[in-house]
Amino acid sequence: MNTKDLILQLNPEQKKAVMHTDGPLLIIAGAGTGKTKVITTKIAYLINKKIAKPEEILAVTFTEKAASEMEERVDILVPYGYANIFISTFHSFGDSVLRENAIELDLSPEFKVLDEAGQAVFLRDHIFEFELNHFRPLSNPARHIKAMLKYFSRLKDELITPEEFLDFAVKNSKKKDDIEAERIFELAKAFETYENLMKEAGFVDYGDQVVKCYWLLKKNPHILKEYQEKFKYILVDEFQDTNFAQNELLKLLAEKTEGKKKQVGNITVVGDDDQSIFRFRGAAVSNILDFNKNYPSADKVILTKNYRSTKQILDASYRLIQHNNPDRLEVKYKIDKKLKTDISGANIVHFDCDTVETEARKVAEYIKNKSEREAVDYNNFAILYRANSHAEPFITELKAKEIPYIFSGSSGLYQRPEVRLIISFVNVLTNHLDNLSFYHLA
């Protein structure tokens, strides 16, 4: 597809974002405003206009699914050209850099990356090599493994090294003589031991893929310069979901050095603070809120044309999200983020209920009445809830009213007789003293 045709498909704001090719750019893209289209079209524009070669473009996003979708879209816009574009997640990019420079970190290029389950097994196998008191109860030495790993992960998200944390813990224990200070010191020692054991075994975890990449580039200017010169353009999707370490890595890569003078290169980030959903994983919404502070010369483009939802839904969601003021970009930057659309739909019906059971009953009654009175098929309805554990009251009511449904979650899976039987069988194979599982198999 030629450049002219690409541009004709865009609205004015999207066009401005795509054609911006000099310096940092913040694209504030509300839900359904075509942000992925903007990123992929920008990549195609840079290549078609010969502003950058495919291999000079780095595009990073948060999930493997998003990276795959981006690759597919670019493939359509730039046939056979995307193969040389580095489109990946932060972790995949970091992994690639680490393997290319493993010798600098005293790692084998074939190092193994442990997932969460692998980390738990590794920590359990080495649990008695840790100096633990509070976090290794005699009744169940492995009880706190998951919590400890989560704690280590957050430390890495914040680029806190074992040495820094241990230094803090030592100073803290001198100021305070209490159990909390003891716990912090114990965690600091455990973090140090964990990192040493992982290094000895030749393992890294997901957090290391970003953190070790950051420190590699930070401590080796010649390697950093190589990647800075390699990537002429950096594009980042879902920027509101990046953590501190990921943002610091981007700042390193986006920095260009000419002689003794440092300047910011061409970095484009796309995000929306109102869609930050991964704070529980360490995402720092401050990254997008402080983008202009980190890049004073940055331009802004605000995408507000929504192509997905109805006016009724957009207006209601806007009223709701304003309860997050004054900590939103809209207030901080004094901009208008209210989404607009040409699509109209049904008004929103609100049920105010005292209990979950009452809510489930009213929802089921509404679906039943709507289907019978207006001849609406049941497959036109969907029930969304925060967690699978909240599904049971709705399932109960749907069954009671003989409403057919498909449940997409896994809640209750482990309570099914055939699954419990398999679990008991595996438990007995691994632990012949598990009397409860023996009893279940009898």
Backbone torsions as a table, in degrees:
resi	resn	phi	psi	omega
1	MET	NA	132.0	-177.4
2	ASN	-79.0	166.5	-173.6
3	THR	-62.2	-39.7	-178.0
4	LYS	-62.0	-43.7	179.5
5	ASP	-65.0	-36.9	178.6
6	LEU	-61.9	-45.9	-176.6
7	ILE	-68.5	-35.0	-178.8
8	LEU	-64.1	-22.4	-178.7
9	GLN	-81.9	-4.3	-173.5
10	LEU	-102.7	151.5	171.0
11	ASN	-82.4	169.8	-174.0
12	PRO	-55.0	-41.8	-179.3
13	GLU	-68.4	-42.6	178.0
14	GLN	-61.8	-41.1	179.4
15	LYS	-61.1	-43.2	179.5
16	LYS	-61.8	-40.7	-179.6
17	ALA	-66.4	-41.9	-178.4
18	VAL	-67.4	-41.2	-173.5
19	MET	-85.0	-3.2	174.8
20	HIS	-75.5	117.5	-174.6
21	THR	-128.9	7.9	-175.5
22	ASP	-132.0	109.7	176.2
23	GLY	91.7	179.9	-177.7
24	PRO	-70.9	147.5	-178.8
25	LEU	-142.2	131.3	173.5
26	LEU	-107.1	117.9	176.1
27	ILE	-104.0	111.6	178.2
28	ILE	-91.8	106.9	-171.4
29	ALA	-117.8	107.7	176.8
30	GLY	-67.2	168.9	-178.3
31	ALA	-59.4	134.2	175.3
32	GLY	74.5	17.4	-177.3
33	THR	-96.9	5.5	175.8
34	GLY	84.2	36.4	-177.2
35	LYS	-65.7	-40.5	179.5
36	THR	-65.3	-37.0	176.7
37	LYS	-61.5	-40.7	-179.9
38	VAL	-64.8	-45.5	-178.9
39	ILE	-62.7	-49.1	-176.8
40	THR	-67.9	-36.8	177.4
41	THR	-67.8	-36.1	177.9
42	LYS	-63.5	-41.3	177.4
43	ILE	-60.9	-47.2	179.6
44	ALA	-63.0	-39.6	179.5
45	TYR	-62.1	-45.8	-179.9
46	LEU	-60.5	-38.4	-178.5
47	ILE	-76.6	-47.1	-177.2
48	ASN	-64.3	-33.9	179.1
49	LYS	-85.7	1.8	179.5
50	LYS	59.8	30.2	175.5
51	ILE	-77.6	-32.4	178.4
52	ALA	-147.1	147.7	173.7
53	LYS	-80.8	155.2	-179.8
54	PRO	-51.9	-41.8	-177.0
55	GLU	-73.7	-6.2	178.5
56	GLU	-94.9	6.2	-177.2
57	ILE	-113.5	129.3	174.8
58	LEU	-116.4	121.6	177.0
59	ALA	-120.7	121.3	-178.6
60	VAL	-123.6	146.3	178.2
61	THR	-141.4	-173.2	-168.4
62	PHE	-91.7	-34.3	-176.1
63	THR	-124.1	157.6	177.4
64	GLU	-62.4	-37.3	179.9
65	LYS	-62.4	-44.3	179.2
66	ALA	-65.3	-38.6	178.8
67	ALA	-65.1	-40.9	179.4
68	SER	-65.6	-41.5	178.2
69	GLU	-62.9	-40.8	179.1
70	MET	-63.5	-42.9	178.6
71	GLU	-60.1	-44.7	-178.9
72	GLU	-62.3	-42.7	-179.1
73	ARG	-68.0	-41.0	178.4
74	VAL	-65.5	-36.4	179.2
75	ASP	-59.3	-36.7	178.8
76	ILE	-70.9	-41.3	-177.1
77	LEU	-76.8	-33.1	-178.8
78	VAL	-128.7	80.3	-176.9
79	PRO	-52.9	130.7	177.2
80	TYR	62.5	5.9	-175.8
81	GLY	-98.4	-21.4	-172.9
82	TYR	-73.8	-15.9	-175.2
83	ALA	-56.4	-30.9	-178.6
84	ASN	-94.2	-0.6	177.2
85	ILE	-88.1	132.5	-179.7
86	PHE	-85.2	95.0	177.3
87	ILE	-110.3	116.4	-175.1
88	SER	-161.7	177.6	170.5
89	THR	-82.8	168.0	175.7
90	PHE	-58.4	-41.9	-176.6
91	HIS	-67.8	-39.6	178.5
92	SER	-66.4	-39.8	177.4
93	PHE	-63.1	-48.4	179.5
94	GLY	-60.0	-40.5	179.0
95	ASP	-60.8	-42.5	179.6
96	SER	-62.6	-44.4	179.7
97	VAL	-64.2	-41.7	-179.2
98	LEU	-64.3	-41.5	-178.6
99	ARG	-69.6	-33.7	178.4
100	GLU	-70.6	-24.5	-176.0
101	ASN	-126.9	30.5	-174.9
102	ALA	-57.6	-35.4	-176.9
103	ILE	-61.6	-31.0	179.8
104	GLU	-67.2	-23.5	-177.8
105	LEU	-105.6	8.0	-177.1
106	ASP	59.1	40.4	178.2
107	LEU	-117.0	153.1	171.4
108	SER	-77.9	140.2	176.7
109	PRO	-60.9	-15.8	179.5
110	GLU	-99.3	23.6	-177.9
111	PHE	-56.0	151.0	-178.1
112	LYS	-99.5	135.9	177.9
113	VAL	-97.9	122.1	179.5
114	LEU	-89.6	129.6	172.9
115	ASP	-81.1	-174.7	-175.9
116	GLU	-60.1	-41.4	179.6
117	ALA	-65.5	-42.0	179.0
118	GLY	-63.3	-39.1	177.1
119	GLN	-62.4	-43.3	-178.6
120	ALA	-62.7	-42.8	178.7
121	VAL	-64.9	-43.3	-179.9
122	PHE	-60.8	-45.9	-178.7
123	LEU	-67.3	-38.7	178.6
124	ARG	-63.5	-41.7	-178.7
125	ASP	-66.2	-23.9	-177.4
126	HIS	-112.7	14.5	-170.4
127	ILE	-58.1	-30.5	-177.8
128	PHE	-87.0	4.3	173.1
129	GLU	-93.4	-2.5	179.1
130	PHE	-97.2	142.6	176.4
131	GLU	-84.5	83.3	-174.5
132	LEU	-118.2	142.7	174.5
133	ASN	-128.7	-60.6	179.8
134	HIS	-69.1	-31.8	-171.9
135	PHE	-105.9	20.0	174.0
136	ARG	-143.1	72.7	-178.8
137	PRO	-62.8	143.2	-177.7
138	LEU	-61.6	-34.5	-177.5
139	SER	-69.3	-28.5	-179.3
140	ASN	-155.7	84.0	-174.8
141	PRO	-56.8	-25.4	-176.0
142	ALA	-95.8	8.6	-172.3
143	ARG	-58.7	-39.0	-172.3
144	HIS	-99.2	12.5	-177.2
145	ILE	-58.8	-48.9	-177.6
146	LYS	-61.2	-43.2	-179.6
147	ALA	-66.3	-39.0	179.4
148	MET	-64.8	-43.3	179.7
149	LEU	-64.1	-38.4	177.3
150	LYS	-63.7	-39.6	178.9
151	TYR	-64.4	-44.8	178.5
152	PHE	-61.2	-39.6	-179.5
153	SER	-62.3	-41.4	179.3
154	ARG	-66.7	-36.5	176.7
155	LEU	-60.9	-42.1	180.0
156	LYS	-68.6	-37.6	177.4
157	ASP	-57.5	-31.1	-178.4
158	GLU	-96.5	8.6	179.9
159	LEU	59.1	34.0	176.7
160	ILE	-91.1	119.6	-178.0
161	THR	-83.0	160.2	175.9
162	PRO	-56.0	-38.7	-179.7
163	GLU	-64.3	-43.4	-179.6
164	GLU	-65.8	-43.2	-178.2
165	PHE	-67.4	-39.3	179.2
166	LEU	-66.9	-39.4	177.7
167	ASP	-62.0	-42.8	177.1
168	PHE	-62.8	-43.3	-177.6
169	ALA	-64.0	-39.5	179.1
170	VAL	-64.0	-47.0	179.6
171	LYS	-64.4	-38.3	-179.6
172	ASN	-66.0	-38.6	-179.2
173	SER	-68.9	-25.9	177.9
174	LYS	-75.4	-30.7	-179.8
175	LYS	-81.6	-35.6	-176.0
176	LYS	-123.3	134.4	177.5
177	ASP	-114.2	72.9	-179.4
178	ASP	-143.2	176.9	-176.7
179	ILE	-64.5	-37.6	-178.6
180	GLU	-62.3	-41.7	177.7
181	ALA	-63.8	-37.8	177.5
182	GLU	-64.1	-41.6	179.9
183	ARG	-63.0	-44.5	-179.7
184	ILE	-63.4	-42.7	178.5
185	PHE	-63.4	-40.1	179.4
186	GLU	-64.2	-40.6	177.8
187	LEU	-66.3	-38.6	179.6
188	ALA	-63.6	-43.7	177.4
189	LYS	-64.9	-38.8	179.6
190	ALA	-65.6	-39.5	178.4
191	PHE	-62.0	-44.1	178.6
192	GLU	-62.7	-44.7	179.8
193	THR	-64.3	-42.7	179.2
194	TYR	-58.4	-47.5	-179.4
195	GLU	-63.7	-40.5	179.3
196	ASN	-65.9	-42.7	179.8
197	LEU	-65.7	-40.3	178.8
198	MET	-63.5	-41.8	-179.8
199	LYS	-65.3	-42.8	179.1
200	GLU	-61.6	-35.9	-178.3
201	ALA	-83.3	-10.0	-178.4
202	GLY	76.0	30.0	-179.6
203	PHE	-109.0	152.7	167.5
204	VAL	-133.3	157.1	174.9
205	ASP	-108.6	179.7	-176.1
206	TYR	-59.2	-41.4	179.6
207	GLY	-61.7	-35.7	180.0
208	ASP	-62.2	-31.8	-176.8
209	GLN	-59.0	-34.3	177.4
210	VAL	-89.2	-47.1	-174.3
211	VAL	-65.7	-47.4	179.4
212	LYS	-65.2	-33.8	176.0
213	CYS	-63.7	-44.0	179.3
214	TYR	-59.6	-50.6	-177.0
215	TRP	-67.5	-32.6	176.1
216	LEU	-59.6	-48.5	-178.7
217	LEU	-71.5	-37.2	-178.4
218	LYS	-64.4	-40.1	-175.1
219	LYS	-91.6	-7.6	-178.4
220	ASN	-128.7	83.8	-176.6
221	PRO	-54.6	-33.6	-178.3
222	HIS	-68.3	-35.2	177.2
223	ILE	-73.1	-42.0	178.1
224	LEU	-58.0	-46.4	-178.7
225	LYS	-60.3	-36.2	179.5
226	GLU	-59.8	-44.3	-179.1
227	TYR	-77.3	-32.5	176.1
228	GLN	-62.6	-40.9	180.0
229	GLU	-76.3	-27.9	-179.0
230	LYS	-68.6	-43.5	-176.1
231	PHE	-103.5	106.4	-179.2
232	LYS	-78.1	-30.2	179.8
233	TYR	-131.9	133.9	177.2
234	ILE	-120.7	127.8	178.5
235	LEU	-123.4	133.6	-175.8
236	VAL	-126.6	124.4	177.2
237	ASP	-97.7	156.7	178.2
238	GLU	51.3	46.6	-175.2
239	PHE	-61.8	-27.2	-179.3
240	GLN	-67.5	-15.2	-178.8
241	ASP	-98.6	4.6	178.1
242	THR	-77.1	150.5	175.8
243	ASN	-97.4	-179.5	-176.0
244	PHE	-59.8	-45.7	-177.7
245	ALA	-62.8	-42.8	179.7
246	GLN	-63.9	-39.7	179.1
247	ASN	-67.1	-39.7	178.2
248	GLU	-65.6	-35.4	176.4
249	LEU	-63.9	-43.0	178.1
250	LEU	-62.1	-41.6	-179.7
251	LYS	-61.8	-37.0	176.1
252	LEU	-64.5	-47.9	-175.9
253	LEU	-67.2	-34.0	-176.3
254	ALA	-79.3	-14.1	-178.6
255	GLU	-78.3	131.7	178.0
256	LYS	-115.2	139.6	-179.1
257	THR	-118.6	124.3	175.0
258	GLU	-121.8	104.8	-173.9
259	GLY	68.1	-122.4	177.6
260	LYS	-99.2	-2.0	-176.7
261	LYS	-93.8	131.4	177.8
262	LYS	-106.8	137.8	177.2
263	GLN	-143.6	164.7	-177.3
264	VAL	-88.0	136.3	178.9
265	GLY	-86.1	-155.7	-175.1
266	ASN	-96.2	91.7	177.7
267	ILE	-116.7	127.9	177.7
268	THR	-117.8	123.6	177.1
269	VAL	-117.6	142.2	-179.7
270	VAL	-122.4	129.4	179.7
271	GLY	-173.7	-179.9	-179.6
272	ASP	-154.5	116.1	-178.0
273	ASP	-60.2	-25.9	179.4
274	ASP	-72.1	-10.4	-179.4
275	GLN	-111.7	20.3	179.5
276	SER	-75.5	109.7	-174.2
277	ILE	-120.0	1.2	-175.4
278	PHE	-115.3	30.4	178.3
279	ARG	-64.0	-30.6	179.4
280	PHE	-67.0	-16.0	176.7
281	ARG	-99.6	5.0	178.1
282	GLY	104.6	2.7	179.0
283	ALA	-61.6	138.4	-178.1
284	ALA	-113.5	101.4	-179.6
285	VAL	-63.1	-17.2	177.5
286	SER	-61.5	-22.7	179.4
287	ASN	-59.3	-44.3	-179.4
288	ILE	-80.5	-33.7	179.1
289	LEU	-65.6	-30.8	-176.7
290	ASP	-103.3	14.3	-175.9
291	PHE	-58.1	-44.1	-179.1
292	ASN	-68.5	-26.1	176.4
293	LYS	-70.9	-39.4	179.6
294	ASN	-77.0	-28.6	-179.8
295	TYR	-130.5	79.3	-175.4
296	PRO	-56.8	-27.8	-177.2
297	SER	-88.6	5.4	-174.4
298	ALA	-67.8	142.8	171.2
299	ASP	-91.7	161.4	178.1
300	LYS	-126.5	140.6	171.2
301	VAL	-130.2	131.4	-177.5
302	ILE	-113.2	119.3	178.4
303	LEU	-95.7	116.5	-177.9
304	THR	-123.5	-4.6	178.9
305	LYS	-81.1	111.5	-176.8
306	ASN	-95.2	134.8	-178.1
307	TYR	-112.9	9.6	-169.9
308	ARG	-117.8	-38.8	-169.8
309	SER	-113.3	170.5	177.9
310	THR	-88.1	163.0	-179.6
311	LYS	-61.0	-38.2	-178.4
312	GLN	-62.0	-42.5	-179.9
313	ILE	-69.2	-43.0	-178.8
314	LEU	-64.1	-42.4	-179.4
315	ASP	-65.3	-41.4	-179.5
316	ALA	-67.3	-42.4	-179.4
317	SER	-67.0	-33.4	178.8
318	TYR	-67.2	-41.6	177.7
319	ARG	-62.4	-37.9	-178.6
320	LEU	-69.6	-45.9	-174.6
321	ILE	-68.6	-19.7	179.4
322	GLN	-67.8	-12.4	175.1
323	HIS	-68.8	-12.9	176.7
324	ASN	-84.1	-6.0	176.8
325	ASN	-62.9	150.0	7.8
326	PRO	-96.4	20.1	-173.8
327	ASP	-94.4	25.5	-179.8
328	ARG	-107.0	156.5	178.0
329	LEU	-57.0	-37.7	-177.2
330	GLU	-57.0	-39.5	-179.9
331	VAL	-80.6	-45.4	-177.2
332	LYS	-62.0	-41.3	-176.7
333	TYR	-97.0	-2.0	-178.4
334	LYS	54.1	53.4	-179.6
335	ILE	-121.6	167.9	178.1
336	ASP	-104.8	114.4	-180.0
337	LYS	-108.7	7.2	-177.9
338	LYS	-63.7	121.9	-176.9
339	LEU	-76.0	143.3	-177.9
340	LYS	-122.9	150.3	179.9
341	THR	-153.2	159.0	175.4
342	ASP	-98.3	-0.3	-176.2
343	ILE	-92.2	129.5	177.0
344	SER	-113.9	154.0	-178.5
345	GLY	-152.7	-165.4	-177.8
346	ALA	-71.2	153.3	176.7
347	ASN	-70.9	155.4	-179.8
348	ILE	-81.6	133.6	176.3
349	VAL	-102.8	128.4	-176.6
350	HIS	-114.7	127.2	174.9
351	PHE	-104.1	126.1	177.1
352	ASP	-105.3	106.6	-172.6
353	CYS	-120.2	150.7	-180.0
354	ASP	-84.2	-29.9	-177.7
355	THR	-132.1	160.9	177.7
356	VAL	-64.6	-37.4	-179.5
357	GLU	-63.5	-41.3	177.8
358	THR	-65.4	-41.7	177.9
359	GLU	-59.8	-47.3	-178.8
360	ALA	-62.1	-40.9	-179.9
361	ARG	-64.7	-43.3	-179.7
362	LYS	-65.5	-39.1	178.8
363	VAL	-64.1	-45.2	179.9
364	ALA	-64.1	-40.7	178.1
365	GLU	-63.8	-41.2	179.3
366	TYR	-61.2	-45.8	-179.8
367	ILE	-62.6	-44.8	-179.1
368	LYS	-61.4	-49.3	-178.6
369	ASN	-65.0	-43.0	-179.7
370	LYS	-61.4	-42.3	-178.6
371	SER	-67.0	-43.7	-176.3
372	GLU	-74.7	-40.5	-176.3
373	ARG	-76.9	-35.7	-175.0
374	GLU	-112.6	9.9	178.4
375	ALA	53.9	44.4	178.1
376	VAL	-94.2	126.4	179.4
377	ASP	-64.1	146.7	-179.4
378	TYR	-63.5	-24.9	-179.1
379	ASN	-74.1	2.3	175.1
380	ASN	-93.3	-1.4	-179.0
381	PHE	-107.7	147.0	174.5
382	ALA	-140.9	140.5	176.8
383	ILE	-112.9	120.6	179.7
384	LEU	-109.2	139.4	178.1
385	TYR	-143.1	165.2	-171.5
386	ARG	-68.1	-39.5	-177.5
387	ALA	-144.7	154.6	-179.9
388	ASN	-58.1	-29.4	-179.2
389	SER	-66.1	-14.5	180.0
390	HIS	-90.7	0.4	-172.3
391	ALA	-78.3	-28.7	-169.7
392	GLU	-54.2	-47.0	179.6
393	PRO	-59.9	-36.5	179.5
394	PHE	-70.1	-41.7	178.7
395	ILE	-61.9	-41.6	179.1
396	THR	-60.0	-45.3	-179.0
397	GLU	-69.4	-38.4	178.2
398	LEU	-63.3	-41.4	177.7
399	LYS	-63.9	-43.7	-178.1
400	ALA	-61.7	-33.5	-178.9
401	LYS	-97.7	9.8	176.8
402	GLU	55.4	42.3	176.4
403	ILE	-96.6	119.1	-179.7
404	PRO	-66.5	143.5	-177.9
405	TYR	-150.9	160.5	172.3
406	ILE	-123.7	124.3	-179.9
407	PHE	-100.3	119.4	-174.1
408	SER	-89.8	-8.1	-179.3
409	GLY	-86.7	-179.6	-178.4
410	SER	-112.0	8.8	-178.8
411	SER	-60.4	134.7	-179.5
412	GLY	88.6	-6.3	-178.0
413	LEU	-58.3	-44.5	-175.6
414	TYR	-76.7	-4.4	177.2
415	GLN	-97.6	-6.5	178.5
416	ARG	-69.3	137.1	-174.5
417	PRO	-53.2	-44.4	-177.0
418	GLU	-68.1	-33.9	179.1
419	VAL	-72.7	-41.4	177.9
420	ARG	-61.7	-35.8	179.2
421	LEU	-64.5	-43.8	179.4
422	ILE	-64.6	-43.0	179.8
423	ILE	-62.1	-43.1	179.0
424	SER	-62.8	-39.8	179.6
425	PHE	-62.4	-45.7	179.4
426	VAL	-65.1	-40.1	179.0
427	ASN	-60.5	-41.4	179.8
428	VAL	-66.8	-37.9	178.9
429	LEU	-63.4	-36.0	-176.6
430	THR	-91.2	-20.1	-179.4
431	ASN	-147.9	98.4	-176.2
432	HIS	-71.3	-5.8	177.8
433	LEU	-94.2	3.2	-179.5
434	ASP	-78.2	86.5	-175.2
435	ASN	-65.6	-33.4	-179.0
436	LEU	-63.6	-42.8	178.6
437	SER	-68.5	-37.7	175.6
438	PHE	-58.5	-44.0	-178.5
439	TYR	-62.9	-40.0	-179.1
440	HIS	-66.7	-30.4	179.8
441	LEU	-81.4	-18.3	-175.0
442	ALA	-67.8	NA	NA
